[in-house]
Amino acid sequence: MHYRRFLSAAVALLAIDTCSSFGCPPPERLRRLLQATESGEAPIILMPCCYDGLTARLVASSGFDATFMTGFGVSGANGYPDTQLVSFNEMLLAANKVAEGLSSAALEKVKYGEPDYSGEEPVAIPCIADGDTGYGNAINVKRTVFGYARTGMAGMMIEDQVAPKRCGHVAGKAVIPFDEADAIQRCIAFREAGCDLTFLEAPQTVEQMKEYCDRVSGPKLANMLEFGNTPILPPDELQQMGYTIAAYPLTLLSASIKTMQESLQLIKDGKPTFDKILSFAETKDVVGFTKYAKEEDRYKC
């Protein structure tokens, strides 16, 4: 099989502690998750991807163990396609919002500061940040790593695309020269260089997915993009194949776009939108009003 047209990516855990984390640093929390799945002690890590504070809160409060800040989602939420029109500074701002959303969800989960607080330590779920191509040369990559680490990200993914990079499931992609190595050989080279997790983007058949898992050691990420180029497989099957993480990169963004379009059409047609929306009370709770009111009461004289 020929994999030269495919993209590959390396994920490195950010081995820098940060005062924004609770207890165990985010990179170590992610490492423990990967080790538990790799050893067979835990099921595959299901990773819905987020792109702002609200989606981060939703993923965390829904009980998932990890998330990924998707560049496609950050770009889309800013009104742009994923073609590196969004700058590193904009991605860094998004990472800060994601980290804050994850932290607030962790505090709410254990009812931190409330009368019935159990004493359990709040633990924010780890998040991997999309580093695109590093935003420049080796010095830029170093700055990107330190920037994401300071926000509390657990790891960062770097792709082997030529800048400006774009979503791996769309046309116009190009990879940086690496002799005549195909994408799987690149993943092997990434592992030899010390990366913690590899990612073969957009394999088109189950056979290609199996070959990747058979040939590349260590933790591996499957990108379950609905209606994309890669077969959508059940989590159990992905884990049996050798994957450690099943990421769902655009599910939240796509679902929200669909619901907003449908709601807008209902408004345009003069019809009610009740079937498409939460109650006002539920909306307030999701965005944090319930927690805010309790916190406000604590400081009243």
N, C-alpha and C positions, 0 to 999 in steps of 0.2 A: 504494500500500500504506500502511496505517496502522500507525505504530510507537509511538503514544503510550503504549500499555500496556507497552512494553518498557523495560528498564533499560539504562542505559549507565554506563560507568565510565572513569576516566582513570588512567593509570599514569605517575608521575613518577619519574625516576631520582634517587636521593638523592646530591646532589653534595657530600657531606661525607666526607672521608677518615676512615678509622678504623684504629686500630692493631691491630684484630683481623683485618685482612685480610693476605694474603700478596702482596707485590709490588704489582701493579696493583690499585687500589681496586675493590671490587665494582661500583659504578655504571659505571665505565669498561669493565670486562670485559663487562657486559651491553650497554652501548652498542655495543661492537665487534661483538658477536654480532648485534645488530639490524641494524647497518649492512651486515654481510657478507651477511645473508639478503636485505635490501632491495635490495642491488645485484645479486643473483643469483649472487654468488660462493660462497654456501653454501646448503645445503638449509634448509627450514623448521625452526625450533627446536622439538624435541619436549620438552615440559615436564610430566613426571609431578609431581603435587603432593604435598607432604609435610606433616606436622603435628607431628612430634616429632624427637628426635635420631636414633632408630633409622631412621625412614623417610627422613630426610635422608641418613644414611649409605648406605642401600640405593640411593637414586637416584644419588648421586655415584659409588658404587663400581660401578654398572651402566653407567657410561660416558656419562651424559647431560650436556649442556652447561649446563643451567640448571634451576632448580626454582622452585616457588611455594609459600609457606606458606598453606594454605587454612584460612580461618576455619571452614568447615563441618567440616573434619577436626579442628581443635583443639577445637571445641565437642563433636563426637562423641566424641573420645577422653576428654573430661572428663564424658561422660554427659549432654550437653545437645543439643537441636536448635539449628540455626543461626538463632537468632532474637535475637541480641545479648544473650543471657544471660551470655555470657563477657565479662569486662571487659577494658579495654585493658591493665591490669597483667598479667592472665593471658595475653593475646596476646604481651605483651612477654617474659614468662618463656618462652613457647613459642619465640619468635624467638631467644632466647639459646641454647636447647637445639638448635634447628635449626642455628644458626651454628656451634656447637661440633661437631655431628655432621658438618657439611660440612668443617670444618677438619681433624678427625681423619681423615676419609676421604682428604683431600688429602695429609696426611702419610704415611698408609699406602701410598698409591698410588706415591709416589716412594721409599718405604722410607727416609724421613728418619731419620737417626741410626743406621741399621743399617750393618754392615760393608760391604754391597754398595750403599750409597747412591750413586747416579749423579751427584749434584751438581745435579740438576734442581730448580728452585725449586718448592716445593709451591704449587699454585694451587687454592683452593676455588672450586667453581662458584658463580655468582651466584644469589641467591634474591630474588624479589619477595615482599613481605609484604602480607597482606590488611589494609587499613586500614579496612574497613567504611565508615562514614560520617564517620570522623575522630574519633569519640567526643566530639562536642560542637560548639562554635562554632569560629570561625577560630583562636582561641588554643589550643583543644584540638587542632585539626589540626596546628598548628605543633609542639606538644609531641609528638604522635604521630610526626611526621616525624623530629624530633631523636632520639626514643627508638629508633625502628627503625634509624636511621642508626648510632647508637652500638653496636647489636648486630652490625652488619656486613651488614645487608640492602642489596641493590643498588637496590631501588625499592619503591614503595608504591602500591597501588591504592586509589582513593577512589571510592565509588559515589554515585549521585544519589538514593538512597532516603530516604524519611522514616524517622526512628528510631522504634522499634527496627527495624533492617533484618532481612532474612531471605534465605535462598537464593533466587536469581532464578528457579529452576525450580519453586517451590512457590507456593501461593495466599496471598493477603493482602498482596501487595506494593503500595507506593505510592511515587511519585517526588516530589521537591521541586518547587515551582512554578518554571517558567521560561517565562513567557509562554505561548504555545501550541506551543512547540517539541516535535517528536517526538524519539525516541531518536537517530536519525541526525543531526539538527540539533544535538543536544547534543554528540555526538561531534565534529562540526565545530567547535563552540564551544570544546570542550576543546583541540583542536589549535591554534586561534587563541590560546588562553590560554597555550600553551607546553608542554602535556603531551607526553610522549615516545611514548606508546603508548595506543591506545584499545581499548575492549572493549564490543561490543554484546551484551548478555546474552540468551540464549534465543531467537534467531531460529528460526522454525518451519519454514522451507522453504529450499531451495537458492537460490531466486530472491531471498529476503530477504538471504541471506548475500552473494550477488553484488552486490546493490544497495548494501549497506553498504561493500563493498570498492571499488566504483566511485565512490562519492560522498565517501568519507572518505580523506584523505591520510595518509601516514606508516605506521609499523608498526601492525599490528592483531593481536589475539588471538582465536583460535577456542576456545571452551570445549567440549571433546568429552566431555560427560557421558553415559555409557552409560545408556540407558533414560530419558533426559531429553527435553526438547522439541526440541532441535536435531539435525538429521541428522548422523550420524557418517560422516565422509568420510575417505578415505585422505589421508595427509600430502601426497603429490604434488599431488592435486587441490586441496587447501586452498591450497597455495603458488601454483598456477596461478591460482586465484581472486583472490589478493592478500593472503592471510594471511601473517604473519611467524612467529607462534607457534601451536602446537597444544598446548593445555593439557589434561591429563587429571586433573580435580580430585578425583575420588572413587575412582579405580580401586584404589589401594592400601588405602584404608579399607574399601571394599566387599569387596574380595577377602579381607582379613583377617577381616572379620565373618563372611563365608560359611564360611571354613575353620574359624573358632572354633566357629560353630554346629554344623557337621558333626562336629567333633571332640568337642564336648560331648555330642552325641547318641550317638556311638559309645561314649563313656565310660558314659553312662546305660544303654546297651544291653549293657554288659559286653563290648564288642568292642575289639580293638586299634586303635590310632590311627597305626600306622607309616606308612601310605600318605598321611597328612595332614601329617606333620611332617618336619623335618630331623633328621639324626643329632645327638647331643649335641655331637660334635666340630664339626659345621658350625654349630650354634647358637652355640657359644662363639666361633668365628671371626668370625661376623657381628657380634656385639656387642662385639668388640674384645679378647677374651682373648689371642689369638695375639700381637697387637701389644703388649699389656700385658706379657706374659711376656718378650718380647725387650727391652722397655724396662727391665724390672726387672733383667734380667741385666747391663745396661750399668752399673748403679750398685752392683753387688755388689763387695765388697772383694777 
